[in-house]
Amino acid sequence: MSLKLFSTVLLLMFYIGSAIAAGLFQLTVNGQTRSYGSVDELPDFNTMKQQFGEEGINWETGRVEVTLNYRGIDITALYTGSTDFTESTEGETVDRLEFEISALNRTWLYTEGTRQEKWSQLTDDLGKDLINELLALMVQYSPNDPVAGNPSSMMANFVRSDFSATLEGLPLGDSSGGTTTNLSSSVSAGSPDVTNGNEGGEEAEENGGGGSNVGVGLGVGSYEQGESKVDTLMLPLSYSWDFDGESKPSLTLRLPISQIDVDGNKGFAAGIGLTYRQYLSPSWQMLPSLNYGVTASEGLGSGGAMASYSLLSIYDLKVPWGVVRFGNQAGQYRSVPLSVGGTIYDAGIESTVLRNGLIFQFPVELEFIREGATFDPYILDTRYFGTKLYIMQYYEIGFTLSNWIPLASSLTLNYLIAEENKAKGISFLFRAQF
């Protein structure tokens, strides 16, 4: 890696890491505003009275307007006050609590009980009856939802995982038709995409074409999404079976595990994926994939389950200096109901995702580098269609260093920037096979 490139990477890491985090939740009561870092910090009615004080606010009978910015979603609760009391059928005045979510253009009324009891009814509804409507708004308005809508979400990791085979198995050899070695068919479960070594393929050929291998890895990422700094940690695990046959079929089981940290609020995701690979010709392969996973973050007040299926086409074009690879993927990604404690969580996401990439492979022939090492720069474009998400398109550039050490391994650096500069970040992933 050249000194100039190394310096650029350090500058990118410093710039992203130095983003100033703001409160994810802002609560305003009659013009006074406070910020909170997680859902757990949001006050109940009595705590709100203590935090915002009694001066200028009549909490018992006066007009009290509460506005909450819930990670980009504006929510308003209004105690109408004695001057706005409405007459009931019995001729008695009724103090009511009006609750509105402007993005839904809907209003709810609460008229029973004390003001504290009305607030309790409202928060109960938000945690049960209105939760799915809030989840649907979060993926559209929030830059840091763990389910979907941004590059650190579970949905984005599904898309990357399905596409990761594009950076695997690039043919090595000279352009005059010399011996070609296929890299392993294992599929990475993490982000960014990753190239794997060729020892597994060589072992399989010695055994007549069959074989299996275990893939492990460790990835870290740092993103600037909205006004938040998002750190990611990935543990991609996989197990691959290579079968006999001229079409070189293989099957890969993926067990992705990941963690996100949004301004100190952690979220976790885990899932299972399956990818089948089949060569239609020596230069063309097709890979269908299936995924299922769950994610949750108590501090962010969000979570859910997702399932997907996709089809990936990979075509290799040998050129005098190496290989040019074309990767084209289309998939369906949707949320599925998840029942927790008697409550069903489902954001109602249904998206078609297109991901296309151009990859270049250059053999590296240096005395101090092991034989078979490669340098693989790439450029990727990802677009979402269907359910409106906070980010509908992003671009990635990066490179992979494969087999530079005496181990079937790779190190990938990836830089991402989203439409309208809504997100940007850098990530690294080291992966090895045994």
Residue pairs with C-beta under 8 A, 6 or more apart in sequence:
9 413
9 426
12 415
12 426
13 222
13 426
16 222
16 223
16 224
16 229
16 424
16 425
16 426
17 222
17 229
19 224
19 227
19 228
19 229
20 227
21 227
21 228
21 229
21 263
22 35
22 227
22 228
23 35
23 36
23 37
24 36
24 37
24 38
24 71
24 144
24 228
24 262
24 263
24 265
24 300
25 35
25 36
25 37
25 38
25 39
25 41
25 42
25 68
25 69
25 70
25 71
26 33
26 34
26 35
26 36
26 68
26 69
27 33
27 34
27 35
27 36
27 42
27 43
27 48
27 66
27 67
27 68
27 69
28 34
28 66
28 67
28 68
29 48
29 52
29 57
29 64
29 65
29 66
29 67
30 52
30 56
30 57
30 64
30 65
32 52
34 51
34 52
36 42
37 263
37 264
37 265
37 299
38 264
38 265
38 298
38 299
38 300
39 298
39 299
39 300
39 301
40 298
40 299
42 68
43 50
43 51
44 119
44 120
44 123
45 115
45 116
45 119
45 120
46 116
48 66
49 59
57 64
58 64
58 81
59 115
60 115
61 81
61 82
61 95
62 79
62 81
62 82
63 78
63 79
63 80
63 81
63 83
63 84
64 78
64 79
64 81
65 76
65 77
65 78
65 79
66 76
66 77
66 78
66 79
67 74
67 75
67 76
67 77
68 74
68 75
68 76
68 77
69 75
70 134
70 138
70 301
71 138
71 141
71 142
71 144
71 145
71 300
71 301
72 138
72 141
72 142
72 143
72 226
72 390
73 101
73 103
73 134
73 137
73 138
73 141
73 142
74 101
74 102
74 103
75 99
75 100
75 101
75 102
76 98
76 99
76 100
76 102
77 97
77 98
77 99
77 100
77 119
77 122
78 97
78 98
78 99
78 100
79 95
79 96
79 97
79 115
79 118
80 86
80 95
80 96
80 97
80 98
81 95
82 93
82 95
85 93
85 94
85 95
86 93
86 94
86 96
87 93
87 94
88 94
94 111
95 111
95 115
96 109
96 110
96 111
96 118
97 109
97 110
97 111
97 115
97 118
97 119
97 122
98 107
98 108
98 109
99 107
99 108
99 109
99 110
99 122
100 106
100 107
100 108
101 130
101 133
101 134
101 137
103 137
103 140
103 141
104 133
104 137
108 122
108 125
110 118
110 121
110 122
111 118
112 118
112 121
113 121
126 134
127 343
128 343
131 343
131 345
132 344
132 345
132 346
132 347
132 348
134 301
135 147
135 302
135 304
135 345
135 346
135 347
135 348
136 347
136 348
136 349
138 145
138 147
138 149
138 302
138 347
139 145
139 147
139 148
139 149
139 153
139 347
139 349
139 387
139 389
139 390
140 149
140 387
140 388
140 389
140 390
141 390
142 149
142 150
142 226
142 302
142 390
143 149
143 150
143 225
143 226
143 227
143 228
143 390
143 391
143 422
143 423
144 150
144 152
144 225
144 226
144 228
144 230
144 262
144 300
145 153
145 300
145 302
145 390
146 152
146 153
146 154
146 260
146 262
146 267
146 269
146 295
146 296
146 297
146 300
146 302
146 303
147 153
147 154
147 155
147 295
147 302
147 303
147 304
147 306
147 335
147 347
147 349
148 154
148 155
148 156
148 306
148 333
148 335
148 347
148 349
148 351
148 387
148 389
149 155
149 389
149 390
149 391
150 156
150 223
150 225
150 230
150 390
150 391
150 418
150 422
150 423
151 191
151 223
151 225
151 391
151 394
151 416
151 418
151 423
151 425
152 221
152 223
152 225
152 230
152 232
152 260
152 425
153 295
154 258
154 269
154 271
154 293
154 295
154 306
155 306
155 333
155 349
155 351
156 191
157 189
157 190
157 191
157 234
157 256
157 258
157 269
158 271
158 273
158 291
158 293
158 306
158 308
158 333
159 310
159 329
159 331
159 333
159 353
159 355
159 382
160 190
160 191
160 192
160 193
161 187
161 188
161 189
161 190
161 191
161 236
161 254
161 256
161 273
161 289
161 291
162 187
162 273
162 275
162 287
162 289
162 291
162 308
162 310
162 312
162 329
162 331
162 355
163 193
163 312
163 327
163 329
163 355
163 357
163 380
164 187
164 188
164 189
164 193
164 194
165 185
165 187
165 275
165 277
165 287
165 312
165 314
166 193
166 312
166 314
166 325
166 327
166 329
166 357
166 359
167 193
167 194
167 195
167 359
167 376
167 378
167 400
167 412
168 183
168 184
168 185
168 186
168 187
168 188
168 194
168 195
168 196
169 182
169 183
169 184
169 185
169 196
169 201
169 285
169 314
170 183
170 195
170 316
170 323
170 325
170 359
170 361
170 374
170 376
171 180
171 181
171 182
171 316
171 318
171 323
172 180
172 181
172 183
172 198
172 361
172 363
172 372
172 374
173 179
173 180
173 181
173 318
175 318
175 319
175 320
175 321
180 282
181 198
181 201
181 202
181 372
182 198
182 201
182 248
183 195
183 196
183 197
183 198
183 201
183 402
184 196
184 197
184 198
184 199
184 200
184 201
184 213
184 215
184 240
184 408
184 433
185 201
185 240
185 242
185 248
185 250
185 252
185 277
186 196
186 200
186 213
186 215
186 238
186 240
186 252
186 433
187 238
187 240
187 252
187 254
187 273
187 275
187 287
187 289
188 194
188 196
188 215
188 217
188 236
188 238
188 254
188 429
188 431
189 234
189 236
189 237
189 238
189 254
189 255
189 256
189 273
190 217
190 219
190 234
190 235
190 236
190 256
190 258
190 429
190 431
191 219
191 221
191 232
191 234
191 414
191 427
191 429
192 219
192 221
192 396
192 398
192 412
192 413
192 414
192 427
192 428
192 429
193 378
193 380
193 400
193 412
193 414
194 217
194 236
194 400
194 410
194 412
194 429
194 431
195 374
195 376
195 400
195 402
195 410
195 412
196 215
196 402
196 408
196 409
196 410
196 431
196 433
197 402
197 403
197 407
197 408
197 409
197 410
197 432
197 433
198 372
198 403
198 408
199 408
199 433
200 211
200 213
200 240
200 242
200 408
200 433
201 242
203 211
203 213
204 210
204 211
204 242
208 244
209 242
209 243
209 244
209 245
209 248
210 241
210 242
210 243
210 244
211 241
211 242
212 239
212 240
212 241
212 242
213 239
213 240
213 408
213 433
213 434
214 237
214 238
214 239
214 433
214 434
215 236
215 237
215 238
215 239
215 240
215 431
215 432
215 433
216 235
216 236
216 237
216 431
216 432
216 433
216 434
217 234
217 235
217 236
217 237
217 429
217 430
217 431
217 432
218 234
218 235
218 429
218 430
219 232
219 233
219 234
219 235
219 236
219 427
219 428
219 429
219 430
220 231
220 232
220 233
220 234
220 427
220 428
221 231
221 232
221 234
221 425
221 426
221 427
221 428
222 229
222 230
222 231
222 232
222 425
222 426
222 427
223 229
223 230
223 231
223 232
223 416
223 423
223 424
223 425
223 427
224 230
224 423
224 424
224 425
225 262
225 422
225 423
225 425
226 422
226 423
228 262
228 263
229 262
229 263
230 260
230 261
230 262
230 425
231 260
231 261
232 258
232 259
232 260
232 261
232 427
233 258
233 259
233 260
233 261
234 256
234 257
234 258
234 429
235 256
235 257
235 258
236 254
236 256
236 257
236 429
236 431
237 254
237 255
237 256
237 257
238 252
238 253
238 254
238 255
239 252
239 253
240 250
240 251
240 252
240 253
241 250
241 251
241 252
242 248
242 249
242 250
243 249
243 250
243 251
246 279
247 278
247 279
247 280
248 277
248 278
248 279
249 276
249 277
249 278
249 279
250 276
250 277
251 274
251 275
251 276
251 277
252 274
252 275
252 276
252 277
253 272
253 273
253 274
254 272
254 273
254 274
254 275
254 291
255 270
255 271
255 272
255 273
256 269
256 270
256 271
256 273
256 293
257 269
257 270
258 268
258 269
258 270
259 266
259 267
259 268
259 269
260 266
260 267
260 268
260 269
260 297
261 267
262 297
262 299
262 300
264 299
265 297
265 299
265 300
266 297
266 299
267 295
267 296
267 297
267 299
267 300
267 302
267 303
268 295
268 296
268 297
269 293
269 294
269 295
270 293
270 294
270 295
271 291
271 292
271 293
271 294
272 291
272 292
272 293
273 289
273 290
273 291
273 292
274 289
274 290
274 291
275 287
275 288
275 289
275 290
276 287
276 288
276 289
277 285
277 286
277 287
278 285
278 286
278 287
279 285
280 286
283 315
283 316
283 317
283 318
284 313
284 314
284 315
284 316
285 313
285 314
286 311
286 312
286 313
286 314
287 311
287 312
287 313
287 314
288 309
288 310
288 311
288 312
289 308
289 309
289 310
289 311
289 312
289 331
290 307
290 308
290 309
291 306
291 307
291 308
291 309
292 305
292 306
292 307
292 308
292 336
293 305
293 306
294 303
294 304
294 305
294 306
294 338
295 303
295 304
295 305
295 306
296 302
296 303
296 304
297 303
303 338
303 340
303 345
304 335
304 338
304 345
304 346
304 347
305 335
305 336
305 337
305 338
305 345
305 346
306 333
306 334
306 335
306 336
306 349
307 333
307 334
307 336
308 331
308 332
308 333
308 334
309 331
309 332
310 329
310 330
310 331
310 332
310 333
310 353
311 329
311 330
311 331
312 327
312 328
312 329
313 326
313 327
313 328
313 329
314 325
314 326
314 327
315 325
315 326
316 323
316 324
316 325
317 323
317 324
317 325
317 326
321 362
322 360
322 361
322 362
322 363
322 374
323 360
323 361
324 358
324 359
324 360
324 361
325 357
325 358
325 359
325 360
325 361
326 357
326 358
327 355
327 356
327 357
327 358
327 359
328 355
328 356
329 353
329 354
329 355
329 356
330 352
330 353
330 354
331 352
331 353
331 355
332 350
332 351
332 352
332 353
333 349
333 350
333 351
333 352
333 353
334 349
334 350
334 351
335 346
335 347
335 348
335 349
335 350
336 346
337 344
337 345
337 346
338 344
338 345
338 346
339 345
348 387
349 386
349 387
349 389
350 386
350 387
351 384
351 385
351 386
351 387
351 389
352 384
352 385
352 386
353 382
353 383
353 384
353 385
354 382
354 383
354 385
355 380
355 381
355 382
355 383
356 380
356 381
357 378
357 379
357 380
357 381
358 378
358 379
359 376
359 377
359 378
360 376
360 377
360 378
361 374
361 375
361 376
362 374
362 375
362 376
363 372
363 373
363 374
364 373
364 374
364 375
364 404
366 373
369 404
370 403
370 404
370 405
370 406
372 403
373 401
373 402
373 403
373 404
374 400
374 401
374 402
374 403
375 399
375 400
375 401
376 399
376 400
376 401
376 402
377 397
377 398
377 399
378 396
378 397
378 398
378 399
378 400
379 395
379 396
379 397
380 395
380 396
380 397
381 393
381 395
382 393
382 394
382 395
382 396
383 392
383 393
384 391
384 392
384 393
385 392
390 422
391 418
391 419
391 422
391 423
392 419
393 418
393 419
394 416
394 417
394 418
394 419
394 423
395 416
395 417
395 418
396 414
396 415
396 416
397 414
397 415
398 412
398 413
398 414
398 415
399 412
399 413
400 410
400 411
400 412
400 413
401 410
401 411
401 412
402 409
402 410
403 409
403 410
404 411
407 432
408 432
408 433
408 434
409 430
409 431
409 432
409 433
410 430
410 431
411 428
411 429
411 430
412 428
412 429
412 430
412 431
413 426
413 427
413 428
414 426
414 427
414 428
414 429
415 424
415 425
415 426
416 423
416 424
416 425
416 426
416 427
417 423
417 424
418 424
